[in-house]
Amino acid sequence: MPPVDSADPTGHTVEFDPTATFNADLLKHVHPEDWTNPEPAERYHLVVVGAGTAGLIAASFAAGAGARVALVERHFMGGDCLNVGCVPSKSVIRSSRVSAELRNAASLGWRVPAGSEADFGAVMERMRRIRARISPHDSVARYRDEKGIDVFLGSARFTGPSTLDVDGTSLRFKKAVIATGARAAQLPIPGLAECGALTNETVFNLTTRPRRLAVIGAGPIGAELAQAFARLGCDVTLLEVMDHILGREDRDAAAIVQAALARDGVRLRLGCVIERLERRGDERVVHLADPACSDSDSAPVVVDEVLVGVGRAPNIEGLGLDAAGVNYTARGVTVDDALQTSNPRVYAAGDVCMAWKFTHAAEDAARIAVQNALFPGRRRLSALTMPWCTYTDPEVAHVGLYEHQAVEQGVAVTTYTQHWGAVDRAITDGDEDGFVRIHTRKGTDEILGATIVASHAGEMIGEVTLAMVAGMGLGTLANVIHPYPTQADAVRRAAFQYSVTRVTPSVKRLLALWLRLTG
C-alpha cells in the first residue's frame, strides 16, 4: 500500500516526495504506510467511494446519524482540496499577495529595500507545513477513532448492484455514494505529455522557482496561479483561446482582474490557438497557430515549465460502474436532481457528477445524497443557492444569475452597481478597483444574483447569499448596519440605490405636502 505514488487504472498519478519537509507528516495522516484495513461488516448501511470533500462529509454525516459506514480511498484522504487544490493553492496565493503589498508600500508611506524578492523555497515549505497541519482533520485515524467509520485504503470496484471489491475484500451495502472526484484533464495538444506539463496535482511539488512559466488556460485555476507565480518572481505567459480571461464572469469584472495580472507582469496571449509543444533540452517551446492571437503575435513561447490550468476529467475508470448498473458519460456519473444514479441503491456527489466543481458544493451535495439515500424526504441539488469565488487579486465572487442569463431566460432585471471609488474604506485602503453588483427581478427587490470584485470578495458574497437563501429582498439589506468604515458597507450602498427608487415623484409630492402641513 505505497503512500508516495498512488495511481489509478488510467495512469493518473499523485506523488509526494516523502523527504520534502512536512510531507512525511502529511502522509502519515492521509495514507499511512502501515495502515491495515479492517475486517468488513456483514453489511453496511452506506459505503462511500472516495475520501475527498464529498466522501468525507457523506461518511461523517451518515455515521453521525447512526449508520454503519465504510469509506474507501484509493489515493489520499482529503482528496484534491487538502492535497493538491484549495489548501496548497490558497497558501501560495497568500504568500504571493505580499508582493503586491510591497509594490504599493511607497504609496502608503513605507520604504522597501531595493531588490526585495520572494524566497520561493520558503513559500513552498510554508505551504507544505500548512497542509500537514490541516491533514489530521482528514486523517484515517480520525475517521476511524472519532467517527467510528471503517476506512479501507485501496481500489474500489463494484461487482454488482449492492457489492464492491476493495483489493480482494468484498463489501456489501444497502446504499452507496460515489465521490471519487475529478482530476486534471489531458488536453489533446501534440507534445504536451512529452514536455512533462505541470497540473494542479504536480505544481505544488516545486521547490525551485521556474524562471519562465507558461500557463495554459485563463479560467479560475490558470488566472489564480499565473498571478501567484508572477508575484513570486516567475516570468509568466498566460495563454487563453478566448479574447479575455475568466470567460464565465461579467466582462467588466474580468477586465479588472486582467489589468491586475498585467500590472503583476503576466504576459497575456489571448485568442491563442496552441498548435503543439516541443521539448528542446531543458526548455519547452509552445508553438501557436498562425495567425494565433488577437494581438497578431504568434511567436513561439519559450519557457522552462508549462502549467495546464484548464479542464477536469471525472474519476470513473476502474470503478466497475457497468457491473453496478450505473450510467455514466465522459462528463461523469449520470445523476438526477436528487443525486441518484440509474441504480436506485447508488448515489453520487461532488466533481465526479456535478457541474459545480467547488469544495463547498461537494460538501452540501454530499449531505443531500446521504439524506436521500438513507432517510425520508427528498432534497434536490437545484434548490441550493451556490456562491463561488475566484481567488485572484482582486477576487471575483458570484452567486445566482448573471444578467445575460436572466435575459436568456426571459427574466427582466434591474441592476444596482456600487463602485469602490465611492466607498470610504476602499479609498483609505488604496483598494479602489472593483464593485458590488446586485440584480433584482424588475419591479421588485427580489435578489436574483450578484457579483463582487474586491480584495476579499469571497468573504463579502455571503451576505447576499444569506439574503437569497432566507428570501430577504434588497430592501432588507439596505437596513443592515455595517461598522464604519468597512468595504462590506458597499453592499448596503448598492441596496440604498434600490431604496431611492421607492421614492417616486408622487411620494416626493406627498412628503413635501406633509412637511408644509406640519412645518
DRENGUTOR-508869 format. One line per 5 residues: number of its first residue (from 1); their letters; for each residue x, y, z of C-alpha. Coordinates in pm, whole numbers. Each point is the difference from the previous one (the first is absolute). Layout:
# residues N
NUM = a = X/Y/Z  ...
//
This chain:
# residues 519
1 = mppvd = 0/0/0  254/265/-113  -58/349/145  219/193/-241  -116/-99/-347
6 = sadpt = -369/-88/-13  -135/-63/-351  -341/-91/-141  -71/-223/-302  30/293/-242
11 = ghtve = 359/67/98  -110/313/187  262/47/269  30/227/301  347/0/152
16 = fdpta = 159/151/310  369/-3/80  9/-139/356  342/155/57  -131/355/-59
21 = tfnad = -56/184/326  -345/-68/154  -107/-254/-265  70/-291/233  -241/153/251
26 = llkhv = -260/38/-272  34/-357/-122  -29/-159/343  -347/153/23  -138/-28/-353
31 = hpedw = 152/-335/-103  204/-164/278  237/-264/-127  -78/-239/286  -379/24/-30
36 = tnpep = -193/-327/27  -350/-12/-140  -268/-118/244  -202/-318/-22  -314/100/-190
41 = aeryh = -342/-2/161  -254/-247/-128  -185/287/-169  33/377/8  -280/253/1
46 = lvvvg = 227/213/-218  323/-51/-191  171/318/-120  253/-25/-283  248/287/16
51 = agtag = 123/199/299  20/349/-141  -235/270/125  -321/-165/-121  102/-343/127
56 = liaas = 115/118/341  -316/202/57  -225/-282/-122  168/-256/226  5/235/300
61 = faaga = -363/107/-42  -123/-359/-31  209/-128/290  -110/291/218  -360/-103/-62
66 = garva = 74/-352/118  63/-178/-330  261/-274/-39  240/152/-254  299/-110/-207
71 = lverh = 223/255/-170  234/-104/-282  289/213/-130  239/-92/-280  235/296/31
76 = fmggd = 17/243/291  -255/94/264  -110/360/-49  -5/-31/-377  94/289/-227
81 = clnvg = -103/273/243  251/-85/271  279/-148/-207  16/174/-337  -279/257/-7
86 = cvpsk = -149/258/235  241/-30/292  333/15/-187  -119/252/-259  -140/245/254
91 = svirs = 315/-33/210  215/92/-300  -239/278/-103  21/153/348  379/11/-20
96 = srvsa = -18/150/-347  -226/282/118  289/140/200  160/93/-332  -284/238/-85
101 = elrna = 5/143/352  371/72/-33  -45/147/-349  -256/245/137  190/69/322
106 = aslgw = 138/335/-116  -350/138/-55  -79/-96/360  307/173/138  243/-291/20
111 = rvpag = 348/-37/-146  77/-356/-110  365/-99/-59  85/-34/-368  35/-356/-121
116 = seadf = -253/-149/243  -139/-323/-142  -179/-317/96  187/-299/136  -177/-254/-220
121 = gavme = 128/-301/195  -123/151/327  -340/77/-153  -43/-361/-109  125/-129/336
126 = rmrri = -259/216/176  -266/-150/-227  110/-354/92  1/89/370  -356/134/-17
131 = raris = -119/-302/-199  154/-238/254  -150/199/288  -351/-26/-144  33/-367/-104
136 = phdsv = -99/-151/340  -352/135/-63  -28/-242/-295  212/-285/135  -85/-368/-10
141 = aryrd = 54/-21/376  -251/276/71  -271/-152/-217  57/-339/160  39/108/362
146 = ekgid = -223/306/34  -270/-81/-251  -12/-381/17  39/-47/-374  167/-302/-160
151 = vflgs = 269/155/-220  140/-209/-285  305/116/-194  -2/-159/-343  -172/-9/-337
156 = arftg = -377/-45/3  -181/-179/-280  -372/-74/-10  -70/-369/-57  -379/26/-3
161 = pstld = -292/229/84  70/-22/375  357/-128/32  349/128/-66  351/-133/29
166 = vdgts = 293/175/170  320/-174/-102  -153/-343/50  -228/84/294  -373/-1/-71
171 = lrfkk = -228/266/151  -378/-34/0  -213/313/28  -355/120/22  91/331/-166
176 = aviat = 316/150/-146  131/345/-89  256/45/-279  222/296/89  318/-66/-196
181 = garaa = 38/358/-122  183/116/-312  355/52/-118  184/232/-232  -102/-85/-357
186 = qlpip = 254/-94/-264  -37/259/-274  33/-133/-359  301/219/-80  284/-176/-185
191 = glaec = 317/-11/209  -168/95/328  76/-328/174  357/-8/-130  59/344/152
196 = galtn = -96/-129/345  -263/268/44  -92/88/356  -356/-5/133  -150/88/337
201 = etvfn = 100/-355/104  370/59/-57  69/374/10  2/9/380  289/-246/4
206 = lttrp = 229/273/-134  278/108/233  197/211/-248  -158/298/-173  -41/-41/-377
211 = rrlav = 159/299/-169  -252/-9/-286  -347/-155/25  -276/-38/-259  -352/-46/139
216 = igagp = -259/-149/-235  -354/113/75  -121/324/160  -291/-136/196  6/10/381
221 = igael = 289/-247/47  215/148/-274  -62/362/99  62/-65/370  326/-187/-50
226 = aqafa = 128/225/-278  -33/302/226  142/-178/304  309/-130/-179  61/334/-169
231 = rlgcd = -8/167/340  246/-259/128  249/102/-265  -74/-225/-299  -14/138/-353
236 = vtlle = -357/-113/-79  -181/-19/-334  -372/-75/19  -150/-162/-312  -375/6/-57
241 = vmdhi = -211/-94/-303  -264/265/86  67/370/-48  -23/67/376  59/-181/326
246 = lgred = -261/-149/238  -248/-63/-279  -284/-90/237  6/338/176  -141/337/-107
251 = rdaaa = 230/168/-250  72/302/220  73/-222/300  244/-207/-206  157/318/-139
256 = ivqaa = 89/122/348  177/-328/80  165/-3/-343  146/345/65  123/-117/340
261 = lardg = 178/-298/-156  167/230/-252  118/228/283  151/-305/167  203/-70/-312
266 = vrlrl = -206/-283/-150  32/-3/-380  -346/-56/-142  -25/-186/-331  -374/1/-63
271 = gcvie = -194/-152/-288  278/-256/-33  -20/-341/-163  279/-228/114  124/-210/-289
276 = rlerr = 254/-220/180  265/-13/270  361/-92/-47  272/-89/246  348/135/-74
281 = gderv = 234/-118/272  -114/169/321  -224/243/-189  -362/-40/-108  -120/176/-314
286 = vhlad = -368/80/-47  -79/39/-370  -308/205/-86  -214/-25/-312  50/283/-250
291 = pacsd = -180/235/28  -39/-109/360  -78/291/226  -228/299/4  312/218/21
296 = sdsap = 142/-176/-312  298/-121/203  53/-364/-92  366/-25/101  79/-323/188
301 = vvvde = 10/24/379  323/-139/145  -16/-96/369  147/-229/262  -333/-147/118
306 = vlvgv = -353/-27/-135  -301/-4/234  -340/-116/-124  -268/191/188  -311/-108/-186
311 = grapn = -216/-310/-27  -120/-266/246  -70/-368/-65  -222/-209/231  159/-295/180
316 = ieglg = -224/-279/-126  248/-250/-143  43/-333/175  -310/43/218  -202/-279/-160
321 = ldaag = -292/233/-65  -144/-232/-264  -14/-284/251  -186/229/240  -246/110/-267
326 = vnyta = 112/362/35  -21/214/-313  279/242/-84  147/208/-280  335/163/-64
331 = rgvtv = -125/286/218  -50/-227/300  -257/-209/184  -356/77/-111  -227/111/285
336 = ddalq = -342/156/38  -81/308/208  -2/-216/314  353/-124/-89  -130/-352/-57
341 = tsnpr = 156/-208/-278  -169/-250/-231  53/-254/280  -245/110/273  240/-129/266
346 = vyaag = 285/222/-120  36/377/25  284/232/-97  126/341/115  276/245/-80
351 = dvcma = 218/47/-305  -64/-350/-132  -358/93/-92  -61/375/39  54/310/-211
356 = wkfth = 77/196/320  359/-107/63  51/175/333  93/-138/339  -297/167/167
361 = aaeda = -234/-135/-269  131/-352/58  -60/39/374  -366/95/-30  -60/-250/-280
366 = ariav = 135/-278/223  -258/79/264  -275/-3/-262  116/-338/-133  14/-161/345
371 = qnalf = -334/140/112  -169/-121/-317  172/-339/18  -66/-85/365  -281/214/139
376 = pgrrr = -355/113/-83  -56/308/-212  148/114/-325  250/285/-26  101/139/-339
381 = lsalt = 330/136/-123  -173/271/-203  -140/150/321  348/109/113  106/363/-30
386 = mpwct = 364/-44/-99  258/279/28  355/-30/-130  318/201/-4  311/29/-215
391 = ytdpe = 294/81/229  192/238/-219  84/343/137  -250/155/-13  -233/-295/52
396 = vahvg = -315/-53/-204  -294/-152/189  -342/-80/-141  -334/-149/101  -321/-60/-195
401 = lyehq = -67/129/-350  219/213/-220  -188/268/-191  54/-178/-333  -148/-318/150
406 = aveqg = -308/188/115  -42/142/-351  36/-348/-150  -269/-126/237  -233/288/-81
411 = vavtt = 24/145/351  2/380/15  245/133/259  109/326/155  369/29/80
416 = ytqhw = 158/204/279  377/56/-7  216/161/268  358/76/-105  278/2/257
421 = gavdr = 110/351/-92  -298/132/200  60/-223/307  202/171/273  175/-312/128
426 = aitdg = 111/-96/-350  148/347/-42  185/-11/333  135/-345/-87  110/113/-346
431 = dedgf = -208/-286/-138  -247/160/-240  -13/-249/-288  -328/-190/2  -369/20/74
436 = vriht = -305/-158/159  -272/-84/-253  -342/-136/96  -280/-107/-238  -364/5/109
441 = rkgtd = -314/-114/-175  -131/311/-175  -262/182/203  91/-183/323  289/-26/245
446 = eilga = 35/-379/-49  372/-69/-37  78/-223/-297  379/24/-8  307/199/95
451 = tivas = 365/46/-94  263/154/226  349/97/-114  219/85/299  307/-111/191
456 = hagem = -220/-211/228  -306/-54/-220  -26/-361/115  -59/119/356  -262/254/-111
461 = igevt = -218/-209/-231  -139/-190/299  -220/294/103  -177/0/-335  -19/-380/-4
466 = lamva = -161/3/346  -260/248/-122  -82/-220/-299  -24/-317/209  -221/170/260
471 = gmglg = -221/165/-261  99/347/117  -20/274/-259  248/274/-83  -205/239/212
476 = tlanv = 92/-206/307  372/27/-81  -43/376/-8  -96/-24/368  307/-205/102
481 = ihpyp = 240/228/188  370/-59/-58  279/140/217  154/309/-155  222/-11/-193
486 = tqada = -12/-345/-157  12/-121/-358  -307/-213/68  -197/322/34  6/6/-380
491 = vrraa = -270/-270/9  -226/233/198  80/289/-232  -107/-208/-299  -320/-81/189
496 = fqysv = -56/370/68  -23/51/-374  -309/-220/4  -146/193/295  41/327/-189
501 = trvtp = -212/-140/-285  -285/-44/246  -18/377/46  -204/70/-315  -109/350/-108
506 = svkrl = -341/-66/151  154/-101/330  222/311/-7  -305/223/-51  -180/-165/291
511 = lalwl = 304/39/223  34/364/-98  -366/57/75  40/-166/340  296/222/86
516 = rltg = -192/313/-96  -298/-104/209  211/-90/301  258/278/-39
//
